[in-house]
Each structure stands twice: as C-alpha cells, then as structure tokens.
Amino acid sequence: MGDAGFKVEESILNKNILTNIDILKVGHHGSNTSSSKNFINTIKPKTCLISVGKNNWYGHPKDSVLKILSACDTYRTDLNGSIEIKLKNNQYSVKTINERGINELL
C-alpha cells in the first residue's frame, strides 16, 4: 500500500479489485492516515505486515490501526525483525528473522 491514504483505499474499494486477500503490506508504517476500518473489513486480510522502525519519532504503528488489524495475524519489523514470506502450492508461510534467531510463525 506504500503511503496510500484513505482516498486511495476508497478508490480501490470502489473498483472492487481487492477482497479476501491473504497478505497486506500495511500502508504508511501503520499511521492513522491509512488502513481505515472500512478498508480492512472489506478486504479481510489474513496476514498484515507493518514495516516500521523501533522507537520511531512518529509513534508508528498507531494503536488505533493495530486495533483495526486485530482480526489478522500482524507482523512488525520493529518487533519481529525481517519478515520472510514463502509461497508454495497456493499456500504461504511466514518466518521472522531477528537478533534472537529465526522463528517459524505460520
């Protein structure tokens, strides 16, 4: 989603091009300018990825966004380190790689 905000999300919903997705790269580092409740409830992601630095100046991801994402498995680079997704035979797995080693998650 990059830095897509609410207007871009609304445009995507109006075009009916995303529904019931497996993986969402959360927009704008989990700021409260993206990932609206309507957008997330419509596309229904199973897994959400948030690229965000530890102790960042902006306080991302915002608690309000994390609450909206609560129905999906959420991985954050500030907590989980690098996130690896492997696709095989219409299924995927998620691994995180951080200072403590590799953790199988899905």
MMTF fields as JSON, N, C-alpha, C and O atoms, coordinates in Angstrom:
{
  "mmtfVersion": "1.0.0",
  "mmtfProducer": "UNKNOWN",
  "numBonds": 423,
  "numAtoms": 424,
  "numGroups": 106,
  "numChains": 1,
  "numModels": 1,
  "chainsPerModel": [1],
  "groupsPerChain": [106],
  "chainIdList": ["A"],
  "bondAtomList": [4, 2, 8, 6, 12, 10, 16, 14, 20, 18, 24, 22, 28, 26, 32, 30, 36, 34, 40, 38, 44, 42, 48, 46, 52, 50, 56, 54, 60, 58, 64, 62, 68, 66, 72, 70, 76, 74, 80, 78, 84, 82, 88, 86, 92, 90, 96, 94, 100, 98, 104, 102, 108, 106, 112, 110, 116, 114, 120, 118, 124, 122, 128, 126, 132, 130, 136, 134, 140, 138, 144, 142, 148, 146, 152, 150, 156, 154, 160, 158, 164, 162, 168, 166, 172, 170, 176, 174, 180, 178, 184, 182, 188, 186, 192, 190, 196, 194, 200, 198, 204, 202, 208, 206, 212, 210, 216, 214, 220, 218, 224, 222, 228, 226, 232, 230, 236, 234, 240, 238, 244, 242, 248, 246, 252, 250, 256, 254, 260, 258, 264, 262, 268, 266, 272, 270, 276, 274, 280, 278, 284, 282, 288, 286, 292, 290, 296, 294, 300, 298, 304, 302, 308, 306, 312, 310, 316, 314, 320, 318, 324, 322, 328, 326, 332, 330, 336, 334, 340, 338, 344, 342, 348, 346, 352, 350, 356, 354, 360, 358, 364, 362, 368, 366, 372, 370, 376, 374, 380, 378, 384, 382, 388, 386, 392, 390, 396, 394, 400, 398, 404, 402, 408, 406, 412, 410, 416, 414, 420, 418],
  "bondOrderList": [1, 1, 1, 1, 1, 1, 1, 1, 1, 1, 1, 1, 1, 1, 1, 1, 1, 1, 1, 1, 1, 1, 1, 1, 1, 1, 1, 1, 1, 1, 1, 1, 1, 1, 1, 1, 1, 1, 1, 1, 1, 1, 1, 1, 1, 1, 1, 1, 1, 1, 1, 1, 1, 1, 1, 1, 1, 1, 1, 1, 1, 1, 1, 1, 1, 1, 1, 1, 1, 1, 1, 1, 1, 1, 1, 1, 1, 1, 1, 1, 1, 1, 1, 1, 1, 1, 1, 1, 1, 1, 1, 1, 1, 1, 1, 1, 1, 1, 1, 1, 1, 1, 1, 1, 1],
  "groupList": [{"groupName": "MET", "atomNameList": ["N", "CA", "C", "O"], "elementList": ["N", "C", "C", "O"], "formalChargeList": [0, 0, 0, 0], "bondAtomList": [1, 0, 2, 1, 3, 2], "bondOrderList": [1, 1, 2], "singleLetterCode": "M", "chemCompType": "L-PEPTIDE LINKING"}, {"groupName": "GLY", "atomNameList": ["N", "CA", "C", "O"], "elementList": ["N", "C", "C", "O"], "formalChargeList": [0, 0, 0, 0], "bondAtomList": [1, 0, 2, 1, 3, 2], "bondOrderList": [1, 1, 2], "singleLetterCode": "G", "chemCompType": "PEPTIDE LINKING"}, {"groupName": "ASP", "atomNameList": ["N", "CA", "C", "O"], "elementList": ["N", "C", "C", "O"], "formalChargeList": [0, 0, 0, 0], "bondAtomList": [1, 0, 2, 1, 3, 2], "bondOrderList": [1, 1, 2], "singleLetterCode": "D", "chemCompType": "L-PEPTIDE LINKING"}, {"groupName": "ALA", "atomNameList": ["N", "CA", "C", "O"], "elementList": ["N", "C", "C", "O"], "formalChargeList": [0, 0, 0, 0], "bondAtomList": [1, 0, 2, 1, 3, 2], "bondOrderList": [1, 1, 2], "singleLetterCode": "A", "chemCompType": "L-PEPTIDE LINKING"}, {"groupName": "PHE", "atomNameList": ["N", "CA", "C", "O"], "elementList": ["N", "C", "C", "O"], "formalChargeList": [0, 0, 0, 0], "bondAtomList": [1, 0, 2, 1, 3, 2], "bondOrderList": [1, 1, 2], "singleLetterCode": "F", "chemCompType": "L-PEPTIDE LINKING"}, {"groupName": "LYS", "atomNameList": ["N", "CA", "C", "O"], "elementList": ["N", "C", "C", "O"], "formalChargeList": [0, 0, 0, 0], "bondAtomList": [1, 0, 2, 1, 3, 2], "bondOrderList": [1, 1, 2], "singleLetterCode": "K", "chemCompType": "L-PEPTIDE LINKING"}, {"groupName": "VAL", "atomNameList": ["N", "CA", "C", "O"], "elementList": ["N", "C", "C", "O"], "formalChargeList": [0, 0, 0, 0], "bondAtomList": [1, 0, 2, 1, 3, 2], "bondOrderList": [1, 1, 2], "singleLetterCode": "V", "chemCompType": "L-PEPTIDE LINKING"}, {"groupName": "GLU", "atomNameList": ["N", "CA", "C", "O"], "elementList": ["N", "C", "C", "O"], "formalChargeList": [0, 0, 0, 0], "bondAtomList": [1, 0, 2, 1, 3, 2], "bondOrderList": [1, 1, 2], "singleLetterCode": "E", "chemCompType": "L-PEPTIDE LINKING"}, {"groupName": "SER", "atomNameList": ["N", "CA", "C", "O"], "elementList": ["N", "C", "C", "O"], "formalChargeList": [0, 0, 0, 0], "bondAtomList": [1, 0, 2, 1, 3, 2], "bondOrderList": [1, 1, 2], "singleLetterCode": "S", "chemCompType": "L-PEPTIDE LINKING"}, {"groupName": "ILE", "atomNameList": ["N", "CA", "C", "O"], "elementList": ["N", "C", "C", "O"], "formalChargeList": [0, 0, 0, 0], "bondAtomList": [1, 0, 2, 1, 3, 2], "bondOrderList": [1, 1, 2], "singleLetterCode": "I", "chemCompType": "L-PEPTIDE LINKING"}, {"groupName": "LEU", "atomNameList": ["N", "CA", "C", "O"], "elementList": ["N", "C", "C", "O"], "formalChargeList": [0, 0, 0, 0], "bondAtomList": [1, 0, 2, 1, 3, 2], "bondOrderList": [1, 1, 2], "singleLetterCode": "L", "chemCompType": "L-PEPTIDE LINKING"}, {"groupName": "ASN", "atomNameList": ["N", "CA", "C", "O"], "elementList": ["N", "C", "C", "O"], "formalChargeList": [0, 0, 0, 0], "bondAtomList": [1, 0, 2, 1, 3, 2], "bondOrderList": [1, 1, 2], "singleLetterCode": "N", "chemCompType": "L-PEPTIDE LINKING"}, {"groupName": "THR", "atomNameList": ["N", "CA", "C", "O"], "elementList": ["N", "C", "C", "O"], "formalChargeList": [0, 0, 0, 0], "bondAtomList": [1, 0, 2, 1, 3, 2], "bondOrderList": [1, 1, 2], "singleLetterCode": "T", "chemCompType": "L-PEPTIDE LINKING"}, {"groupName": "HIS", "atomNameList": ["N", "CA", "C", "O"], "elementList": ["N", "C", "C", "O"], "formalChargeList": [0, 0, 0, 0], "bondAtomList": [1, 0, 2, 1, 3, 2], "bondOrderList": [1, 1, 2], "singleLetterCode": "H", "chemCompType": "L-PEPTIDE LINKING"}, {"groupName": "PRO", "atomNameList": ["N", "CA", "C", "O"], "elementList": ["N", "C", "C", "O"], "formalChargeList": [0, 0, 0, 0], "bondAtomList": [1, 0, 2, 1, 3, 2], "bondOrderList": [1, 1, 2], "singleLetterCode": "P", "chemCompType": "L-PEPTIDE LINKING"}, {"groupName": "CYS", "atomNameList": ["N", "CA", "C", "O"], "elementList": ["N", "C", "C", "O"], "formalChargeList": [0, 0, 0, 0], "bondAtomList": [1, 0, 2, 1, 3, 2], "bondOrderList": [1, 1, 2], "singleLetterCode": "C", "chemCompType": "L-PEPTIDE LINKING"}, {"groupName": "TRP", "atomNameList": ["N", "CA", "C", "O"], "elementList": ["N", "C", "C", "O"], "formalChargeList": [0, 0, 0, 0], "bondAtomList": [1, 0, 2, 1, 3, 2], "bondOrderList": [1, 1, 2], "singleLetterCode": "W", "chemCompType": "L-PEPTIDE LINKING"}, {"groupName": "TYR", "atomNameList": ["N", "CA", "C", "O"], "elementList": ["N", "C", "C", "O"], "formalChargeList": [0, 0, 0, 0], "bondAtomList": [1, 0, 2, 1, 3, 2], "bondOrderList": [1, 1, 2], "singleLetterCode": "Y", "chemCompType": "L-PEPTIDE LINKING"}, {"groupName": "ARG", "atomNameList": ["N", "CA", "C", "O"], "elementList": ["N", "C", "C", "O"], "formalChargeList": [0, 0, 0, 0], "bondAtomList": [1, 0, 2, 1, 3, 2], "bondOrderList": [1, 1, 2], "singleLetterCode": "R", "chemCompType": "L-PEPTIDE LINKING"}, {"groupName": "GLN", "atomNameList": ["N", "CA", "C", "O"], "elementList": ["N", "C", "C", "O"], "formalChargeList": [0, 0, 0, 0], "bondAtomList": [1, 0, 2, 1, 3, 2], "bondOrderList": [1, 1, 2], "singleLetterCode": "Q", "chemCompType": "L-PEPTIDE LINKING"}],
  "groupTypeList": [0, 1, 2, 3, 1, 4, 5, 6, 7, 7, 8, 9, 10, 11, 5, 11, 9, 10, 12, 11, 9, 2, 9, 10, 5, 6, 1, 13, 13, 1, 8, 11, 12, 8, 8, 8, 5, 11, 4, 9, 11, 12, 9, 5, 14, 5, 12, 15, 10, 9, 8, 6, 1, 5, 11, 11, 16, 17, 1, 13, 14, 5, 2, 8, 6, 10, 5, 9, 10, 8, 3, 15, 2, 12, 17, 18, 12, 2, 10, 11, 1, 8, 9, 7, 9, 5, 10, 5, 11, 11, 19, 17, 8, 6, 5, 12, 9, 11, 7, 18, 1, 9, 11, 7, 10, 10],
  "groupIdList": [1, 2, 3, 4, 5, 6, 7, 8, 9, 10, 11, 12, 13, 14, 15, 16, 17, 18, 19, 20, 21, 22, 23, 24, 25, 26, 27, 28, 29, 30, 31, 32, 33, 34, 35, 36, 37, 38, 39, 40, 41, 42, 43, 44, 45, 46, 47, 48, 49, 50, 51, 52, 53, 54, 55, 56, 57, 58, 59, 60, 61, 62, 63, 64, 65, 66, 67, 68, 69, 70, 71, 72, 73, 74, 75, 76, 77, 78, 79, 80, 81, 82, 83, 84, 85, 86, 87, 88, 89, 90, 91, 92, 93, 94, 95, 96, 97, 98, 99, 100, 101, 102, 103, 104, 105, 106],
  "secStructList": [7, 6, 6, 7, 7, 2, 2, 2, 2, 2, 2, 2, 2, 2, 6, 6, 7, 7, 7, 1, 7, 1, 3, 3, 3, 7, 4, 4, 4, 4, 7, 6, 6, 1, 7, 7, 2, 2, 2, 2, 2, 2, 2, 7, 7, 1, 3, 3, 3, 3, 7, 7, 7, 6, 6, 7, 6, 6, 7, 7, 1, 7, 2, 2, 2, 2, 2, 2, 4, 4, 4, 1, 3, 3, 3, 3, 2, 2, 2, 2, 7, 3, 3, 3, 3, 3, 3, 3, 6, 6, 3, 3, 3, 3, 3, 3, 3, 3, 6, 6, 3, 3, 3, 3, 7, 7],
  "xCoordList": [0.819, 0.0, 0.866, 0.359, 2.148, 3.018, 2.507, 2.218, 2.398, 1.879, 0.432, -0.024, -0.281, -1.675, -2.516, -2.437, -3.313, -4.183, -5.618, -5.911, -6.504, -7.92, -8.546, -9.369, -8.168, -8.759, -8.377, -9.208, -7.137, -6.699, -7.412, -7.85, -7.53, -8.245, -9.683, -10.195, -10.334, -11.716, -11.808, -12.742, -10.838, -10.812, -10.658, -11.312, -9.796, -9.612, -10.911, -11.304, -11.57, -12.834, -13.905, -14.681, -13.947, -14.948, -14.744, -15.698, -13.523, -13.224, -13.417, -13.316, -13.694, -13.897, -12.773, -13.025, -11.523, -10.404, -9.711, -8.86, -10.058, -9.463, -10.547, -11.336, -10.579, -11.447, -10.795, -10.141, -10.971, -10.467, -9.025, -8.744, -8.132, -6.739, -5.988, -6.398, -4.91, -4.097, -3.149, -3.088, -2.408, -1.346, -1.503, -1.673, -1.443, -1.492, -0.236, 0.079, 0.485, 1.571, 0.883, 0.445, 0.788, 0.032, 0.635, 1.855, -0.224, 0.207, 0.821, 0.462, 1.752, 2.367, 2.812, 2.581, 3.449, 4.061, 3.071, 3.458, 1.797, 0.778, 0.304, -0.173, 0.436, -0.052, -1.579, -2.212, -2.151, -3.615, -4.165, -5.323, -3.357, -3.836, -4.167, -4.565, -4.001, -4.327, -4.853, -4.914, -5.227, -5.804, -7.092, -7.242, -8.018, -9.307, -10.065, -9.85, -10.939, -11.733, -12.548, -12.633, -13.144, -13.939, -13.073, -13.487, -11.876, -10.976, -10.586, -10.701, -10.132, -9.691, -10.845, -10.675, -12.011, -13.174, -13.652, -14.246, -13.401, -13.822, -12.841, -13.255, -11.545, -10.563, -10.205, -9.699, -10.466, -10.288, -8.931, -8.884, -7.83, -6.524, -6.33, -6.775, -5.664, -5.35, -4.068, -3.967, -3.095, -1.797, -1.484, -1.644, -1.036, -0.68, 0.776, 1.239, 1.487, 2.896, 3.046, 2.535, 3.747, 3.991, 5.497, 6.197, 5.99, 7.392, 7.542, 7.047, 8.237, 8.336, 9.592, 9.951, 10.25, 11.451, 11.132, 10.087, 12.046, 11.887, 11.93, 12.72, 11.061, 11.054, 11.078, 11.784, 10.295, 10.317, 9.691, 8.848, 10.1, 9.717, 8.209, 7.678, 7.516, 6.093, 5.158, 3.944, 5.696, 4.852, 4.086, 3.012, 4.644, 4.005, 4.398, 5.504, 3.556, 2.176, 1.278, 1.544, 0.239, -0.7, -1.572, -1.928, -1.907, -2.764, -4.113, -4.666, -4.645, -5.944, -5.876, -6.842, -4.745, -4.571, -4.396, -4.97, -3.617, -3.433, -4.764, -4.994, -5.628, -6.951, -7.757, -8.419, -7.698, -8.406, -7.856, -8.603, -6.567, -5.91, -5.998, -5.422, -6.692, -6.679, -7.198, -6.875, -7.978, -8.508, -7.504, -7.734, -6.401, -5.414, -4.13, -3.888, -3.321, -2.006, -1.123, -0.902, -0.618, 0.156, 1.613, 1.924, 2.496, 3.931, 4.507, 4.137, 5.412, 6.001, 7.518, 8.087, 8.161, 9.616, 10.266, 11.378, 9.599, 10.193, 10.204, 11.065, 9.271, 9.203, 9.734, 10.39, 9.451, 9.769, 11.041, 11.497, 11.625, 12.796, 12.388, 11.297, 13.271, 12.963, 11.844, 11.743, 11.015, 9.865, 10.006, 10.145, 9.968, 10.101, 8.819, 8.293, 8.313, 7.115, 7.498, 8.083, 7.168, 7.414, 6.079, 5.168, 5.981, 4.779, 5.051, 6.07, 4.117, 4.259, 2.894, 2.184, 2.531, 1.284, 0.073, -0.71, -0.087, -1.223, -1.303, -2.371, -0.198, -0.138, 1.092, 1.988, 1.125, 2.29, 2.662, 1.85, 3.907, 4.392, 5.141, 5.652, 5.195, 5.866, 6.959, 6.727, 8.143, 9.248, 9.713, 9.674, 10.146, 10.791, 12.23, 12.554, 13.067, 14.484, 14.881, 14.888, 15.212, 15.592, 16.881, 17.521, 17.257, 18.52, 18.545, 19.615, 17.393, 17.326, 17.345, 17.355, 17.35, 17.374, 16.145, 15.428, 15.908, 14.791, 13.636, 13.827, 12.447, 11.245, 10.234, 9.828, 9.821, 8.711, 7.429, 7.183, 6.611, 5.399, 4.132, 3.167, 4.086, 2.876, 3.207, 2.317],
  "yCoordList": [-1.195, 0.0, 1.264, 2.356, 1.13, 2.3, 3.361, 3.073, 4.583, 5.681, 6.017, 7.139, 5.047, 5.273, 5.631, 4.975, 6.67, 7.103, 6.66, 5.81, 7.257, 6.882, 7.057, 6.237, 8.121, 8.36, 7.26, 6.812, 6.829, 5.739, 4.445, 3.696, 4.18, 2.981, 3.001, 1.983, 4.146, 4.273, 4.015, 3.364, 4.527, 4.3, 2.811, 2.296, 2.129, 0.694, -0.051, -0.946, 0.317, -0.345, -0.091, -0.988, 1.124, 1.457, 0.662, 0.436, 0.239, -0.539, -2.045, -2.828, -2.446, -3.862, -4.759, -5.821, -4.329, -5.122, -5.941, -6.776, -5.715, -6.485, -6.965, -6.17, -8.252, -8.808, -10.063, -10.8, -10.304, -11.523, -11.843, -12.907, -10.922, -11.123, -11.903, -11.935, -12.516, -13.269, -12.349, -12.405, -11.5, -10.71, -9.237, -8.895, -8.377, -6.928, -6.308, -6.508, -5.557, -4.722, -3.432, -2.649, -3.211, -2.09, -0.767, -0.601, 0.165, 1.453, 2.357, 2.318, 3.167, 4.259, 3.892, 4.644, 2.735, 2.297, 2.166, 2.23, 1.984, 1.845, 3.169, 3.233, 4.241, 5.542, 5.579, 4.729, 6.563, 6.674, 7.385, 7.8, 7.538, 8.122, 7.045, 7.351, 5.784, 4.68, 3.502, 3.556, 2.451, 1.246, 1.559, 1.24, 2.19, 2.518, 1.244, 0.188, 1.36, 0.214, -0.353, -1.571, 0.511, 0.063, -0.708, -1.753, -0.202, -0.856, -2.249, -3.232, -2.333, -3.608, -4.589, -5.772, -4.128, -5.019, -5.522, -6.597, -4.76, -5.181, -6.155, -7.156, -5.876, -6.743, -7.973, -8.958, -7.921, -9.053, -9.758, -10.949, -9.036, -9.698, -10.734, -10.545, -11.825, -12.857, -12.507, -12.724, -11.964, -11.607, -10.169, -9.766, -9.396, -7.994, -7.77, -8.238, -7.054, -6.741, -5.236, -4.458, -4.833, -3.412, -3.19, -3.728, -2.403, -2.023, -0.749, 0.311, -0.864, 0.268, 0.136, -0.961, 1.259, 1.253, 1.255, 1.747, 0.698, 0.693, 2.118, 2.945, 2.391, 3.688, 4.867, 5.851, 4.756, 5.809, 7.096, 7.086, 8.161, 9.523, 9.747, 10.565, 9.037, 9.275, 8.414, 8.618, 7.48, 6.6, 5.571, 5.125, 5.194, 4.181, 2.789, 2.616, 1.812, 1.914, 2.458, 2.268, 3.119, 3.706, 2.61, 1.636, 2.786, 1.813, 1.656, 0.557, 2.759, 2.693, 1.79, 1.094, 1.799, 0.942, -0.508, -1.41, -0.74, -2.101, -2.712, -3.906, -1.897, -2.383, -2.801, -3.839, -1.998, -2.322, -3.618, -4.396, -3.849, -5.033, -6.257, -7.297, -6.153, -7.226, -8.573, -9.605, -8.592, -9.856, -10.611, -11.772, -9.974, -10.667, -10.906, -10.256, -11.837, -12.066, -10.91, -10.718, -10.14, -8.949, -9.124, -9.518, -8.826, -8.883, -7.493, -6.797, -7.099, -5.76, -5.879, -6.656, -5.106, -5.184, -4.654, -5.064, -3.753, -3.251, -4.315, -4.287, -5.235, -6.298, -7.632, -8.367, -7.94, -9.253, -9.286, -10.37, -8.144, -8.104, -8.283, -7.879, -8.892, -9.136, -10.16, -11.083, -9.983, -10.873, -11.527, -10.847, -12.843, -13.602, -14.358, -15.033, -14.244, -14.974, -15.936, -15.531, -17.199, -18.208, -18.679, -19.027, -18.681, -19.143, -20.491, -20.679, -21.431, -22.74, -23.4, -23.503, -23.846, -24.581, -23.864, -24.465, -22.606, -21.792, -21.641, -21.336, -21.846, -21.625, -20.781, -20.663, -20.2, -19.415, -19.665, -20.105, -19.369, -19.438, -18.147, -17.491, -17.799, -16.57, -16.938, -17.703, -16.393, -16.528, -15.128, -14.214, -14.968, -13.717, -14.014, -15.087, -13.066, -13.199, -11.974, -10.853, -12.195, -11.077, -11.399, -12.414, -10.543, -10.741, -12.02, -12.455, -12.622, -13.866, -15.099, -16.219, -14.931, -16.084, -16.125, -15.133, -17.264, -17.444, -18.093, -19.073, -17.554, -18.107, -18.465, -17.597, -19.71, -20.11, -19.596, -19.81, -18.925, -18.356, -18.923, -19.133, -19.179, -19.738, -21.014, -21.64],
  "zCoordList": [0.0, 0.0, 0.0, -0.256, 0.28, 0.271, 1.233, 2.395, 0.745, 1.559, 1.197, 1.419, 0.642, 0.254, 1.475, 2.514, 1.336, 2.411, 2.199, 1.358, 2.981, 2.936, 1.557, 1.149, 0.824, -0.503, -1.482, -2.272, -1.433, -2.315, -1.931, -2.805, -0.646, -0.199, -0.689, -1.155, -0.588, -1.053, -2.551, -3.02, -3.298, -4.748, -5.067, -5.973, -4.323, -4.525, -4.228, -4.976, -3.143, -2.791, -3.846, -4.176, -4.372, -5.393, -6.677, -7.421, -6.943, -8.147, -7.927, -8.871, -6.688, -6.361, -6.857, -7.426, -6.641, -7.137, -6.044, -6.35, -4.792, -3.695, -2.743, -2.233, -2.512, -1.474, -0.933, -1.671, 0.341, 0.982, 0.583, 0.031, 0.868, 0.487, 1.564, 2.724, 1.173, 2.123, 2.89, 4.118, 2.167, 2.791, 2.418, 1.248, 3.424, 3.21, 3.783, 4.956, 2.967, 3.467, 3.901, 3.058, 5.183, 5.751, 5.292, 5.279, 4.92, 4.409, 5.46, 6.637, 5.001, 5.748, 7.157, 8.105, 7.291, 8.552, 9.705, 10.872, 9.375, 10.416, 10.979, 12.112, 10.182, 10.652, 10.605, 9.978, 11.267, 11.284, 10.064, 10.069, 9.009, 7.752, 6.722, 5.598, 7.112, 6.205, 7.022, 8.25, 6.321, 6.938, 7.688, 8.867, 6.971, 7.579, 7.937, 7.341, 8.9, 9.341, 8.181, 8.024, 7.374, 6.226, 5.238, 4.737, 4.955, 4.014, 4.523, 3.791, 5.762, 6.321, 6.437, 6.143, 6.857, 6.978, 5.626, 5.542, 4.563, 3.229, 2.597, 2.013, 2.706, 2.046, 2.882, 2.347, 4.192, 5.105, 4.975, 4.664, 5.21, 5.11, 6.214, 7.346, 5.867, 6.856, 7.612, 8.82, 6.886, 7.449, 7.076, 5.924, 8.062, 7.83, 8.205, 9.245, 7.353, 7.577, 7.745, 6.939, 8.794, 9.025, 9.047, 9.905, 8.11, 8.068, 8.889, 8.506, 10.03, 10.948, 11.805, 12.234, 12.047, 12.861, 14.354, 14.778, 15.141, 16.602, 17.131, 16.674, 18.107, 18.79, 17.823, 18.046, 16.742, 15.729, 16.235, 17.132, 15.668, 16.044, 15.984, 16.736, 15.107, 14.844, 15.692, 15.672, 16.416, 17.227, 16.412, 16.816, 15.255, 14.411, 14.872, 15.385, 14.716, 14.253, 15.365, 16.552, 14.959, 15.913, 16.53, 15.867, 17.806, 18.499, 17.806, 17.757, 17.267, 16.591, 15.357, 15.045, 14.657, 13.479, 13.912, 13.3, 14.952, 15.452, 15.882, 15.695, 16.451, 16.842, 15.605, 15.614, 14.553, 13.304, 12.708, 12.114, 12.863, 12.295, 13.203, 12.886, 14.302, 15.314, 14.81, 15.398, 13.759, 13.243, 12.38, 12.044, 12.018, 11.185, 11.983, 13.0, 11.511, 12.102, 11.665, 10.469, 12.614, 12.276, 12.672, 13.796, 11.733, 11.948, 11.728, 10.783, 12.608, 12.573, 12.579, 13.345, 11.724, 11.672, 12.947, 13.278, 13.67, 14.913, 16.011, 16.89, 15.967, 16.972, 16.466, 17.205, 15.208, 14.659, 13.826, 13.464, 13.512, 12.636, 11.185, 10.784, 10.397, 8.989, 8.878, 9.686, 7.873, 7.681, 6.313, 5.297, 6.305, 5.064, 4.804, 5.689, 3.579, 3.182, 2.067, 1.062, 2.246, 1.217, 0.67, 1.421, -0.651, -1.337, -1.995, -2.659, -1.797, -2.425, -2.507, -1.507, -3.703, -3.92, -3.343, -2.607, -3.664, -3.213, -1.695, -1.164, -0.993, 0.444, 0.732, -0.104, 1.913, 2.279, 3.738, 4.552, 4.026, 5.398, 5.685, 4.778, 6.954, 7.374, 8.367, 9.303, 8.16, 9.103, 9.471, 8.647, 10.694, 11.079, 11.444, 11.954, 11.18, 11.478, 12.295, 11.785, 13.567, 14.421, 15.162, 14.891, 16.087, 16.804, 17.636, 18.063, 17.869, 18.655, 17.76, 18.272, 16.461, 15.554, 14.673, 14.542, 14.077, 13.15, 13.89, 14.611, 13.715, 14.336, 13.265, 12.492, 13.201, 12.329, 12.946, 14.133, 12.163, 12.717, 12.121, 12.856, 10.846, 10.252, 9.502, 8.928]
}
